[in-house]
Amino acid sequence: MKNIKAIVFDFDGTLSLRSHAAYDKYRHDMKILFPHVDEHSIEFEAIVQNCITWDQYGTVSKKFVFDQLAKTYNLDKSITDDLASKWLDNFHLFQVLRDGVFDTLTELKKNYKLGCITNGDSKGQHSKLDICGLKPYFDSVIVSGDFGVHKPDPKIFIESCSQLGIEPDEMVYVGDTFYADVYGATLAGCTPVWLWPDRERPCQSDVHHIYSFSEIIEKVEEIKNK
Protein backbone atom coordinates (compact mmCIF):
# COMPACT_ATOMS: atom_id res chain seq x y z
CA MET A 1 0.00 0.00 0.00
CA LYS A 2 1.28 3.47 -0.93
CA ASN A 3 0.47 6.29 1.47
CA ILE A 4 -0.77 9.09 -0.81
CA LYS A 5 -1.64 12.32 1.02
CA ALA A 6 -1.68 14.94 -1.77
CA ILE A 7 -2.59 15.28 -5.43
CA VAL A 8 -0.84 18.13 -7.23
CA PHE A 9 -1.60 19.35 -10.74
CA ASP A 10 0.01 21.21 -13.60
CA PHE A 11 -2.23 23.95 -15.03
CA ASP A 12 -1.69 24.52 -18.76
CA GLY A 13 -2.79 21.46 -20.70
CA THR A 14 -3.77 19.56 -17.56
CA LEU A 15 -6.44 21.50 -15.72
CA SER A 16 -6.92 23.68 -18.78
CA LEU A 17 -7.09 23.04 -22.49
CA ARG A 18 -4.15 25.26 -23.32
CA SER A 19 -4.39 24.49 -27.04
CA HIS A 20 -7.99 25.77 -27.13
CA ALA A 21 -7.07 28.96 -25.28
CA ALA A 22 -4.09 29.66 -27.55
CA TYR A 23 -6.17 29.06 -30.68
CA ASP A 24 -8.88 31.48 -29.58
CA LYS A 25 -6.31 34.08 -28.51
CA TYR A 26 -4.47 33.90 -31.83
CA ARG A 27 -7.77 34.30 -33.70
CA HIS A 28 -8.46 37.38 -31.59
CA ASP A 29 -5.06 38.90 -32.38
CA MET A 30 -5.12 37.98 -36.07
CA LYS A 31 -8.37 39.92 -36.48
CA ILE A 32 -6.37 42.97 -35.39
CA LEU A 33 -3.47 42.25 -37.73
CA PHE A 34 -5.60 41.18 -40.72
CA PRO A 35 -8.84 43.20 -40.57
CA HIS A 36 -9.27 42.85 -44.33
CA VAL A 37 -9.29 39.02 -44.26
CA ASP A 38 -12.58 37.23 -43.65
CA GLU A 39 -12.22 35.45 -40.32
CA HIS A 40 -14.21 32.48 -41.68
CA SER A 41 -12.00 32.05 -44.73
CA ILE A 42 -9.36 29.43 -45.42
CA GLU A 43 -6.81 32.24 -45.73
CA PHE A 44 -7.51 33.46 -42.20
CA GLU A 45 -7.43 29.94 -40.77
CA ALA A 46 -4.08 29.33 -42.49
CA ILE A 47 -2.63 32.37 -40.72
CA VAL A 48 -3.92 31.16 -37.36
CA GLN A 49 -2.58 27.65 -37.94
CA ASN A 50 0.84 29.12 -38.75
CA CYS A 51 0.72 30.82 -35.34
CA ILE A 52 -0.15 27.52 -33.64
CA THR A 53 2.82 25.85 -35.34
CA TRP A 54 5.24 28.62 -34.39
CA ASP A 55 3.85 28.68 -30.84
CA GLN A 56 5.26 25.20 -30.12
CA TYR A 57 2.77 24.45 -27.31
CA GLY A 58 3.67 27.73 -25.59
CA THR A 59 7.32 26.79 -25.08
CA VAL A 60 8.71 29.74 -27.06
CA SER A 61 8.39 33.47 -26.49
CA LYS A 62 5.47 35.25 -28.10
CA LYS A 63 8.00 37.62 -29.66
CA PHE A 64 9.27 34.70 -31.73
CA VAL A 65 5.75 33.93 -32.97
CA PHE A 66 4.97 37.54 -33.84
CA ASP A 67 8.39 38.05 -35.44
CA GLN A 68 7.56 35.10 -37.71
CA LEU A 69 4.25 36.74 -38.57
CA ALA A 70 5.93 40.04 -39.41
CA LYS A 71 8.47 38.32 -41.63
CA THR A 72 6.07 35.94 -43.39
CA TYR A 73 3.31 38.48 -44.07
CA ASN A 74 5.41 41.65 -44.34
CA LEU A 75 3.71 43.30 -41.38
CA ASP A 76 4.67 46.44 -39.47
CA LYS A 77 6.98 45.09 -36.78
CA SER A 78 6.07 47.80 -34.30
CA ILE A 79 2.49 46.49 -34.34
CA THR A 80 3.48 42.83 -33.99
CA ASP A 81 5.93 43.70 -31.21
CA ASP A 82 3.14 45.53 -29.39
CA LEU A 83 0.78 42.53 -29.63
CA ALA A 84 3.51 40.17 -28.45
CA SER A 85 4.26 42.34 -25.42
CA LYS A 86 0.56 42.50 -24.51
CA TRP A 87 -0.15 38.76 -24.89
CA LEU A 88 -0.44 38.20 -21.14
CA ASP A 89 -2.71 41.20 -20.62
CA ASN A 90 -5.76 39.20 -21.63
CA PHE A 91 -4.70 35.59 -22.31
CA HIS A 92 -6.34 34.56 -19.03
CA LEU A 93 -9.72 35.56 -20.50
CA PHE A 94 -9.48 32.76 -23.06
CA GLN A 95 -8.95 29.84 -20.67
CA VAL A 96 -10.99 26.66 -21.14
CA LEU A 97 -10.99 24.01 -18.41
CA ARG A 98 -11.07 20.30 -19.12
CA ASP A 99 -14.35 18.49 -18.62
CA GLY A 100 -14.86 17.28 -15.09
CA VAL A 101 -12.26 19.50 -13.39
CA PHE A 102 -14.52 20.96 -10.69
CA ASP A 103 -16.30 17.68 -9.90
CA THR A 104 -13.01 15.78 -9.74
CA LEU A 105 -11.27 18.35 -7.54
CA THR A 106 -14.29 18.50 -5.23
CA GLU A 107 -14.22 14.73 -4.78
CA LEU A 108 -10.44 14.55 -4.31
CA LYS A 109 -10.48 17.37 -1.74
CA LYS A 110 -12.53 15.16 0.60
CA ASN A 111 -9.56 12.85 1.13
CA TYR A 112 -6.38 14.60 -0.03
CA LYS A 113 -4.52 17.87 0.09
CA LEU A 114 -4.49 19.49 -3.33
CA GLY A 115 -1.88 21.67 -5.00
CA CYS A 116 -0.79 23.21 -8.27
CA ILE A 117 2.70 23.67 -9.73
CA THR A 118 2.76 25.65 -12.96
CA ASN A 119 5.52 27.06 -15.13
CA GLY A 120 5.13 30.59 -16.39
CA ASP A 121 4.97 34.29 -15.69
CA SER A 122 3.65 35.12 -12.22
CA LYS A 123 0.93 37.56 -13.29
CA GLY A 124 -0.22 35.41 -16.18
CA GLN A 125 -0.50 32.14 -14.27
CA HIS A 126 -2.16 33.65 -11.20
CA SER A 127 -4.66 35.45 -13.45
CA LYS A 128 -5.57 32.15 -15.14
CA LEU A 129 -6.13 30.38 -11.84
CA ASP A 130 -8.15 33.30 -10.48
CA ILE A 131 -10.46 33.69 -13.47
CA CYS A 132 -11.07 29.94 -13.60
CA GLY A 133 -12.02 29.90 -9.92
CA LEU A 134 -9.54 27.16 -9.03
CA LYS A 135 -7.47 28.66 -6.22
CA PRO A 136 -9.97 27.83 -3.44
CA TYR A 137 -9.43 24.14 -4.18
CA PHE A 138 -5.69 24.26 -3.58
CA ASP A 139 -3.74 24.13 -0.34
CA SER A 140 -0.60 25.23 -2.21
CA VAL A 141 -0.01 27.05 -5.50
CA ILE A 142 3.52 27.47 -6.85
CA VAL A 143 4.23 29.49 -10.01
CA SER A 144 7.74 29.17 -11.40
CA GLY A 145 7.81 32.93 -12.05
CA ASP A 146 7.52 33.46 -8.30
CA PHE A 147 9.76 30.61 -7.21
CA GLY A 148 12.77 31.24 -9.47
CA VAL A 149 13.10 27.76 -11.00
CA HIS A 150 10.75 25.86 -13.27
CA LYS A 151 9.79 22.27 -13.89
CA PRO A 152 11.44 19.79 -14.33
CA ASP A 153 13.78 21.12 -11.62
CA PRO A 154 12.99 18.90 -8.62
CA LYS A 155 13.34 21.88 -6.25
CA ILE A 156 9.90 23.18 -7.25
CA PHE A 157 8.28 19.81 -6.47
CA ILE A 158 10.12 19.57 -3.15
CA GLU A 159 8.87 23.06 -2.24
CA SER A 160 5.31 21.96 -2.98
CA CYS A 161 5.77 18.96 -0.68
CA SER A 162 7.09 21.28 2.03
CA GLN A 163 4.12 23.63 1.73
CA LEU A 164 1.71 20.69 1.87
CA GLY A 165 3.51 19.10 4.83
CA ILE A 166 4.17 15.81 3.08
CA GLU A 167 7.08 13.69 1.85
CA PRO A 168 7.72 13.39 -1.90
CA ASP A 169 6.61 9.74 -2.00
CA GLU A 170 3.25 10.87 -0.58
CA MET A 171 2.50 13.07 -3.62
CA VAL A 172 0.85 12.12 -6.90
CA TYR A 173 1.65 14.74 -9.56
CA VAL A 174 -0.58 15.01 -12.64
CA GLY A 175 0.65 16.70 -15.80
CA ASP A 176 0.45 16.56 -19.59
CA THR A 177 4.07 17.36 -20.52
CA PHE A 178 6.36 14.37 -20.19
CA TYR A 179 9.64 16.27 -19.72
CA ALA A 180 8.44 18.98 -17.34
CA ASP A 181 5.82 17.01 -15.43
CA VAL A 182 6.55 13.29 -15.53
CA TYR A 183 10.32 13.55 -15.57
CA GLY A 184 10.39 16.39 -13.04
CA ALA A 185 8.11 14.61 -10.57
CA THR A 186 10.20 11.46 -10.93
CA LEU A 187 13.42 13.36 -10.18
CA ALA A 188 11.80 14.71 -7.01
CA GLY A 189 10.68 11.27 -5.82
CA CYS A 190 6.97 11.90 -6.42
CA THR A 191 4.63 9.59 -8.32
CA PRO A 192 3.81 11.08 -11.74
CA VAL A 193 0.62 10.51 -13.69
CA TRP A 194 0.78 11.50 -17.35
CA LEU A 195 -2.42 12.95 -18.78
CA TRP A 196 -2.12 11.89 -22.39
CA PRO A 197 -5.46 11.95 -24.28
CA ASP A 198 -4.16 10.55 -27.58
CA ARG A 199 -5.54 7.00 -27.55
CA GLU A 200 -4.27 6.48 -31.10
CA ARG A 201 -0.68 6.91 -29.91
CA PRO A 202 -0.45 5.04 -26.59
CA CYS A 203 2.22 5.69 -23.99
CA GLN A 204 5.24 3.43 -24.46
CA SER A 205 6.86 4.24 -21.11
CA ASP A 206 6.38 2.43 -17.83
CA VAL A 207 4.53 5.33 -16.21
CA HIS A 208 1.03 5.78 -14.83
CA HIS A 209 -1.11 7.50 -17.43
CA ILE A 210 -4.70 8.55 -17.97
CA TYR A 211 -6.63 9.60 -21.06
CA SER A 212 -9.16 11.95 -19.43
CA PHE A 213 -9.07 14.17 -16.37
CA SER A 214 -11.82 12.38 -14.47
CA GLU A 215 -9.81 9.13 -14.54
CA ILE A 216 -7.44 10.52 -11.90
CA ILE A 217 -9.64 9.38 -8.99
CA GLU A 218 -9.51 5.77 -10.09
CA LYS A 219 -5.82 6.04 -10.93
CA VAL A 220 -4.94 7.33 -7.45
CA GLU A 221 -6.73 4.36 -5.89
CA GLU A 222 -4.78 2.05 -8.19
CA ILE A 223 -1.49 3.66 -7.15
CA LYS A 224 -2.36 3.40 -3.47
CA ASN A 225 -3.17 -0.29 -3.71
CA LYS A 226 -0.03 -1.32 -5.60
C-alpha positions as CSV (number, residue, x, y, z in Angstrom):
1,M,0.0,0.0,0.0
2,K,1.3,3.5,-0.9
3,N,0.5,6.3,1.5
4,I,-0.8,9.1,-0.8
5,K,-1.6,12.3,1.0
6,A,-1.7,14.9,-1.8
7,I,-2.6,15.3,-5.4
8,V,-0.8,18.1,-7.2
9,F,-1.6,19.4,-10.7
10,D,0.0,21.2,-13.6
11,F,-2.2,24.0,-15.0
12,D,-1.7,24.5,-18.8
13,G,-2.8,21.5,-20.7
14,T,-3.8,19.6,-17.6
15,L,-6.4,21.5,-15.7
16,S,-6.9,23.7,-18.8
17,L,-7.1,23.0,-22.5
18,R,-4.2,25.3,-23.3
19,S,-4.4,24.5,-27.0
20,H,-8.0,25.8,-27.1
21,A,-7.1,29.0,-25.3
22,A,-4.1,29.7,-27.6
23,Y,-6.2,29.1,-30.7
24,D,-8.9,31.5,-29.6
25,K,-6.3,34.1,-28.5
26,Y,-4.5,33.9,-31.8
27,R,-7.8,34.3,-33.7
28,H,-8.5,37.4,-31.6
29,D,-5.1,38.9,-32.4
30,M,-5.1,38.0,-36.1
31,K,-8.4,39.9,-36.5
32,I,-6.4,43.0,-35.4
33,L,-3.5,42.3,-37.7
34,F,-5.6,41.2,-40.7
35,P,-8.8,43.2,-40.6
36,H,-9.3,42.8,-44.3
37,V,-9.3,39.0,-44.3
38,D,-12.6,37.2,-43.7
39,E,-12.2,35.4,-40.3
40,H,-14.2,32.5,-41.7
41,S,-12.0,32.1,-44.7
42,I,-9.4,29.4,-45.4
43,E,-6.8,32.2,-45.7
44,F,-7.5,33.5,-42.2
45,E,-7.4,29.9,-40.8
46,A,-4.1,29.3,-42.5
47,I,-2.6,32.4,-40.7
48,V,-3.9,31.2,-37.4
49,Q,-2.6,27.7,-37.9
50,N,0.8,29.1,-38.7
51,C,0.7,30.8,-35.3
52,I,-0.2,27.5,-33.6
53,T,2.8,25.8,-35.3
54,W,5.2,28.6,-34.4
55,D,3.8,28.7,-30.8
56,Q,5.3,25.2,-30.1
57,Y,2.8,24.4,-27.3
58,G,3.7,27.7,-25.6
59,T,7.3,26.8,-25.1
60,V,8.7,29.7,-27.1
61,S,8.4,33.5,-26.5
62,K,5.5,35.2,-28.1
63,K,8.0,37.6,-29.7
64,F,9.3,34.7,-31.7
65,V,5.7,33.9,-33.0
66,F,5.0,37.5,-33.8
67,D,8.4,38.0,-35.4
68,Q,7.6,35.1,-37.7
69,L,4.2,36.7,-38.6
70,A,5.9,40.0,-39.4
71,K,8.5,38.3,-41.6
72,T,6.1,35.9,-43.4
73,Y,3.3,38.5,-44.1
74,N,5.4,41.7,-44.3
75,L,3.7,43.3,-41.4
76,D,4.7,46.4,-39.5
77,K,7.0,45.1,-36.8
78,S,6.1,47.8,-34.3
79,I,2.5,46.5,-34.3
80,T,3.5,42.8,-34.0
81,D,5.9,43.7,-31.2
82,D,3.1,45.5,-29.4
83,L,0.8,42.5,-29.6
84,A,3.5,40.2,-28.4
85,S,4.3,42.3,-25.4
86,K,0.6,42.5,-24.5
87,W,-0.1,38.8,-24.9
88,L,-0.4,38.2,-21.1
89,D,-2.7,41.2,-20.6
90,N,-5.8,39.2,-21.6
91,F,-4.7,35.6,-22.3
92,H,-6.3,34.6,-19.0
93,L,-9.7,35.6,-20.5
94,F,-9.5,32.8,-23.1
95,Q,-9.0,29.8,-20.7
96,V,-11.0,26.7,-21.1
97,L,-11.0,24.0,-18.4
98,R,-11.1,20.3,-19.1
99,D,-14.3,18.5,-18.6
100,G,-14.9,17.3,-15.1
101,V,-12.3,19.5,-13.4
102,F,-14.5,21.0,-10.7
103,D,-16.3,17.7,-9.9
104,T,-13.0,15.8,-9.7
105,L,-11.3,18.3,-7.5
106,T,-14.3,18.5,-5.2
107,E,-14.2,14.7,-4.8
108,L,-10.4,14.5,-4.3
109,K,-10.5,17.4,-1.7
110,K,-12.5,15.2,0.6
111,N,-9.6,12.9,1.1
112,Y,-6.4,14.6,0.0
113,K,-4.5,17.9,0.1
114,L,-4.5,19.5,-3.3
115,G,-1.9,21.7,-5.0
116,C,-0.8,23.2,-8.3
117,I,2.7,23.7,-9.7
118,T,2.8,25.6,-13.0
119,N,5.5,27.1,-15.1
120,G,5.1,30.6,-16.4
121,D,5.0,34.3,-15.7
122,S,3.7,35.1,-12.2
123,K,0.9,37.6,-13.3
124,G,-0.2,35.4,-16.2
125,Q,-0.5,32.1,-14.3
126,H,-2.2,33.6,-11.2
127,S,-4.7,35.4,-13.5
128,K,-5.6,32.1,-15.1
129,L,-6.1,30.4,-11.8
130,D,-8.1,33.3,-10.5
131,I,-10.5,33.7,-13.5
132,C,-11.1,29.9,-13.6
133,G,-12.0,29.9,-9.9
134,L,-9.5,27.2,-9.0
135,K,-7.5,28.7,-6.2
136,P,-10.0,27.8,-3.4
137,Y,-9.4,24.1,-4.2
138,F,-5.7,24.3,-3.6
139,D,-3.7,24.1,-0.3
140,S,-0.6,25.2,-2.2
141,V,0.0,27.1,-5.5
142,I,3.5,27.5,-6.8
143,V,4.2,29.5,-10.0
144,S,7.7,29.2,-11.4
145,G,7.8,32.9,-12.1
146,D,7.5,33.5,-8.3
147,F,9.8,30.6,-7.2
148,G,12.8,31.2,-9.5
149,V,13.1,27.8,-11.0
150,H,10.7,25.9,-13.3
151,K,9.8,22.3,-13.9
152,P,11.4,19.8,-14.3
153,D,13.8,21.1,-11.6
154,P,13.0,18.9,-8.6
155,K,13.3,21.9,-6.2
156,I,9.9,23.2,-7.2
157,F,8.3,19.8,-6.5
158,I,10.1,19.6,-3.1
159,E,8.9,23.1,-2.2
160,S,5.3,22.0,-3.0
161,C,5.8,19.0,-0.7
162,S,7.1,21.3,2.0
163,Q,4.1,23.6,1.7
164,L,1.7,20.7,1.9
165,G,3.5,19.1,4.8
166,I,4.2,15.8,3.1
167,E,7.1,13.7,1.9
168,P,7.7,13.4,-1.9
169,D,6.6,9.7,-2.0
170,E,3.2,10.9,-0.6
171,M,2.5,13.1,-3.6
172,V,0.8,12.1,-6.9
173,Y,1.6,14.7,-9.6
174,V,-0.6,15.0,-12.6
175,G,0.7,16.7,-15.8
176,D,0.4,16.6,-19.6
177,T,4.1,17.4,-20.5
178,F,6.4,14.4,-20.2
179,Y,9.6,16.3,-19.7
180,A,8.4,19.0,-17.3
181,D,5.8,17.0,-15.4
182,V,6.5,13.3,-15.5
183,Y,10.3,13.5,-15.6
184,G,10.4,16.4,-13.0
185,A,8.1,14.6,-10.6
186,T,10.2,11.5,-10.9
187,L,13.4,13.4,-10.2
188,A,11.8,14.7,-7.0
189,G,10.7,11.3,-5.8
190,C,7.0,11.9,-6.4
191,T,4.6,9.6,-8.3
192,P,3.8,11.1,-11.7
193,V,0.6,10.5,-13.7
194,W,0.8,11.5,-17.4
195,L,-2.4,13.0,-18.8
196,W,-2.1,11.9,-22.4
197,P,-5.5,12.0,-24.3
198,D,-4.2,10.5,-27.6
199,R,-5.5,7.0,-27.5
200,E,-4.3,6.5,-31.1
201,R,-0.7,6.9,-29.9
202,P,-0.4,5.0,-26.6
203,C,2.2,5.7,-24.0
204,Q,5.2,3.4,-24.5
205,S,6.9,4.2,-21.1
206,D,6.4,2.4,-17.8
207,V,4.5,5.3,-16.2
208,H,1.0,5.8,-14.8
209,H,-1.1,7.5,-17.4
210,I,-4.7,8.5,-18.0
211,Y,-6.6,9.6,-21.1
212,S,-9.2,11.9,-19.4
213,F,-9.1,14.2,-16.4
214,S,-11.8,12.4,-14.5
215,E,-9.8,9.1,-14.5
216,I,-7.4,10.5,-11.9
217,I,-9.6,9.4,-9.0
218,E,-9.5,5.8,-10.1
219,K,-5.8,6.0,-10.9
220,V,-4.9,7.3,-7.4
221,E,-6.7,4.4,-5.9
222,E,-4.8,2.0,-8.2
223,I,-1.5,3.7,-7.2
224,K,-2.4,3.4,-3.5
225,N,-3.2,-0.3,-3.7
226,K,0.0,-1.3,-5.6
